[in-house]
Amino acid sequence: MNKQQILDMLSKLQISYKIIEHPPANTIEEIDAFHIADGDEIVKNLFLRDDKKKHYYLLVIQKDKKVNLKEIRMLLGSRPLSFASEEDLFSYLGLKKGAVTPFGILNDVNRKVEVIFDRDLHSFHAIGIHPNENTATVWLALSDLANMINTHGNSIIYLTI
């Protein structure tokens, strides 16, 4: 799905959102430089896989949190985790490095990727995520995003990270 298709889907589902267009942002530091958070949280998205390449995860956490893959592995009860390749990122989510976003789940036709949300994201009114390209940020409630992902058929896991 491209940006316009995502915005159309949000409107069709009557999900309240705000979009801010900006120059391409490949990192959290670049997006922070635009000062668009306004009290809400821009999230960090990490595409992970287990060592057998049988399980894939999209980890969505607060931008300032440090990630310990061994800790996440223990919380999941999974095999050892590592970052998935750029080829896997494109194959499963249709995304390129620098534009990783939970909206990419809508491109996962086989519903193979599980989404892991940090429970602390519930404390924010809205979270900011790219609409499958890094030239805009969409702000929406975590609950609305989770409902979209559930409707699509991908599993969601909530962890305290």
C-alpha positions in Angstrom: 0.0 0.0 0.0 1.2 3.5 -0.7 0.6 6.6 1.3 -2.7 7.6 -0.4 -4.1 4.0 0.0 -3.3 4.1 3.7 -5.0 7.5 4.1 -8.0 6.3 2.1 -8.2 3.3 4.4 -8.0 5.4 7.5 -10.9 7.6 6.2 -12.9 4.5 5.2 -12.5 3.1 8.7 -13.4 6.5 10.2 -10.1 6.6 12.1 -9.2 10.0 13.3 -5.7 11.0 12.2 -3.4 13.9 11.5 -0.7 13.9 8.8 2.3 16.1 8.6 4.4 16.2 5.4 8.1 16.7 5.7 11.4 16.1 3.9 12.6 12.5 3.9 13.6 11.2 7.3 15.5 8.0 7.6 16.2 8.1 11.3 14.6 9.1 14.6 17.2 11.9 14.9 16.2 13.3 11.5 12.4 13.2 12.3 13.1 14.8 15.7 14.8 17.7 14.0 11.4 18.7 12.5 9.9 19.2 15.9 6.5 17.7 15.0 5.8 15.5 18.1 3.8 18.1 20.0 3.5 16.0 23.2 2.8 12.7 21.4 5.4 10.0 20.6 7.2 9.2 17.4 7.9 5.5 17.6 10.9 3.4 16.7 10.2 0.4 14.5 12.6 -2.6 14.3 12.1 -5.6 12.0 13.3 -8.7 13.7 13.6 -12.4 13.0 14.5 -15.5 14.9 17.7 -17.5 14.1 15.8 -20.1 12.0 13.9 -17.4 10.0 10.6 -19.0 11.0 9.3 -16.1 13.0 9.3 -12.4 12.1 8.4 -9.5 14.4 7.9 -5.8 14.0 8.9 -4.2 17.3 7.2 -0.8 17.9 8.6 1.1 20.9 9.2 4.6 22.3 11.9 6.3 20.3 14.2 6.8 23.3 14.1 3.2 24.6 17.1 1.0 24.2 16.5 -2.5 22.8 18.0 -5.6 24.3 17.2 -8.5 21.9 18.1 -11.1 24.5 15.5 -9.5 26.9 12.9 -9.4 24.1 13.7 -13.1 23.3 13.1 -14.0 26.9 9.8 -12.1 27.1 8.6 -13.8 23.9 10.0 -17.2 24.7 11.5 -17.3 21.3 14.7 -18.5 19.7 17.6 -16.0 19.5 16.6 -12.8 17.7 18.4 -10.6 15.2 17.6 -7.8 12.8 16.0 -9.1 9.6 17.7 -8.3 6.3 16.7 -5.5 4.0 15.6 -8.2 1.5 13.2 -9.7 4.1 11.9 -6.2 5.0 11.0 -5.6 1.4 9.7 -9.2 0.9 7.4 -9.3 3.9 6.4 -5.6 4.4 7.1 -4.0 1.1 9.3 -1.4 2.8 12.8 -0.1 2.5 15.3 0.7 5.2 14.5 4.2 6.7 10.8 3.8 6.2 9.9 1.0 8.5 6.4 1.4 9.9 3.5 -0.6 11.4 1.5 0.3 8.3 3.8 -2.0 6.4 1.9 -4.9 8.0 -0.9 -4.1 5.6 1.5 -5.4 2.8 2.0 -8.7 4.7 -0.3 -10.8 2.5 0.6 -14.1 4.3 0.2 -12.5 7.8 3.6 -13.9 8.8 4.8 -10.9 10.8 3.8 -10.5 14.4 3.6 -7.0 15.8 5.1 -6.3 19.2 3.9 -3.1 20.9 5.6 -1.7 23.9 2.8 -1.3 26.6 4.1 2.1 27.5 2.8 3.4 24.2 -0.7 3.4 25.7 0.2 6.4 27.8 0.3 8.7 24.7 -2.7 10.2 23.1 -1.3 9.5 19.6 1.8 7.9 18.1 3.5 9.1 14.9 4.4 6.6 12.1 5.3 6.9 8.5 2.6 6.0 5.9 4.8 3.5 4.1 7.1 6.3 3.0 9.4 8.5 5.0 8.2 11.9 3.7 5.2 12.2 6.1 4.2 11.2 9.6 0.6 10.1 10.4 -0.6 10.6 14.0 -3.2 8.2 15.3 -4.3 6.4 18.5 -2.5 3.2 19.2 -5.8 1.5 19.7 -6.9 2.5 16.2 -3.7 1.2 14.7 -4.0 -2.1 16.7 -7.6 -2.5 15.4 -6.4 -2.1 11.8 -3.6 -4.7 12.3 -6.1 -7.1 13.9 -8.6 -6.6 11.1 -5.8 -7.4 8.6 -5.1 -10.6 10.4 -1.7 -10.2 11.9 -1.0 -11.1 15.5 -0.2 -8.4 18.1 1.8 -8.9 21.3 2.0 -6.3 24.0 5.2 -6.4 26.1 6.6 -4.2 28.8 10.0 -3.3 27.5 
